[in-house]
């Protein structure tokens, strides 16, 4: 039997039955099949276990973990990481969904490259993100001052993530903090700009909407550590300094690549 290639981690809290159906079915119905599904139920009062089990009956490699109390996303993900045996870990949120060829395309790309971290653009409520400029010229340096990646689109080497884990001091923006630690270790990112793999949904019940201020606090904590907290002041925002930084890092990256080729 082939070694499991992907471990897909989904943490559930208070998602609706429709959200759960859409999210789980988008994984179960993937065109590439060599994966395990790890579900962490982070809610002792979770009401949809029968629905979940019924949906997961279509797949033979499933682990369901029940937290005895609400631990939050960060700790729940670390629990899932500890149970993962695939070569790569795939993230997905319980209220989002993956497009059916996500794993097939990722497998084809990851079989040819050496970068341990893989991500793609996504659709946010149907709109393609990030903007065209970032998609076309993405460089990881941009992650030092703004998060242009989608947590749910992350695919990362399991042995690497088991070494670094998510920082449990970060209730929110745990992905942004993780990316920056990985950059500190000079880990390579492969941004597959041609593959739109994921749909992220934001509504008035989403964490992105309900916890915007809390997310901003943790986001600014990472910026401060990187020396970029000044990009959040009123003048910098009014002048769109972030766009200037985008251009600077993209040009610098291009020049470095040109020098290496020469």
C-alpha angles and dihedrals in degrees: 000000000000118000111259107263102195132035108195114204120200123174116201127199120149103343117149122248090254092052091049092049092050095045098045095041090052088060100038090051096051114136090227110066110185098103144099125225120222116192121190112195103205095185124076088201095053108151103193106065094120091052091047094050091048092052093047094050086085090069127057101205106066135142121188118193121191117204110214089217137013106281100170130243099287097055091040091055091050089053089052092047090054090056096047120112101170122108090243132029118225122200126214132164121227094239096047133066141216125230113249097253095046096109095037093055092041091051091051092050097042091051089063105039136063100213110116094208123064131181141158141197116275141201116250109201085336097311118117112243146231103031122270094259094056093042093052099042104026116164123176091234087078088067089070091076108017138022111238095161127087117234092216091055093057121120116178139170108270097221090052095049091046088057097049103025123181116300105251091204086073112078089175134020088032089146093054091050090048094051091053094050089050089052089052087058090049092242115171123245122205111202109196099203093175095058121075100192108161145047117212118196124207121186138144090283097049122110087233088061103034098042100037095129094047091049090051091054092056092041090055090048090062091044091053091052089051094047093246101108089112089070088073098059119107096254094049091049093047091051092044091233088173089069091052089051090049091056092045095053094042092052092044091050091050091050092050091051090048092051091050091051092048 
